Amino acid sequence: MDSKVRVRTIVSLHAAIPELVGPLAFNRVSLDSERYVMARVEGALKIINLSKPGEVASIGMTADAATLVDEGKRVLLAVRQTEVAGSNYSTKIQVYNMQGKTKVTDLTIPAPVTYWKWVSVECLAVATPTSMVFVSVPSGDVAKAFDLLPGMKDMKIWNFTTDSTRSCMLLMGIGKGEGQ
């Protein structure tokens, strides 16, 4: 059976975001679901709705990472991790309402954030080197879900899932074994 793959260009990122200079890289550009592309450029986060590629939303700030939730109505930004004292780091997280262009909340996680994922419109799952926590948005209340096993400290986490009651959870990642 002869099957062909059809490729279609939806948007040229360099044309839609002229500030996006040079090659595309995963640390600057991300596909956030099948609906949105986000690009971090100097001093701003640009968001392209793929159903309306000519309309580019912009938030004037820098961030290490970003993700959308609630059908693109809210965006979560992790702003630079900062050293607090010695080798202790914290991560500043901000949530914006994209429709009203307003900040919903400003949170500080007292540890480096290694992974995050929206588990509902009001709850963010956050992994640190030692634990997995749930952060309520916009209140900022933090509840520990579980401690990570010591061998998971240096793992690269790539997914987290939970049931609706948050009683059954699965954290997935990859890491080097002993001696590798």
Buried (B, 14 or more C-beta within 10 A) or exposed (E): EEEEEEEEEEBEBEEBBEEBEEEEEEEEBBEBEEEBBBBBBEEBBBBBBBEEBEEBBBBEBBBBBBBBBBEBEBBBBBBEBEEEEEEEBBBBBBBBBBEEEEEBBEBEBEBBBBBBBBBBEEBBBBBBBBEBBBBBBBEBEBEEBEEBEEEBEEBEBEEBEBEEEBEEBEBEBEEEEEEE
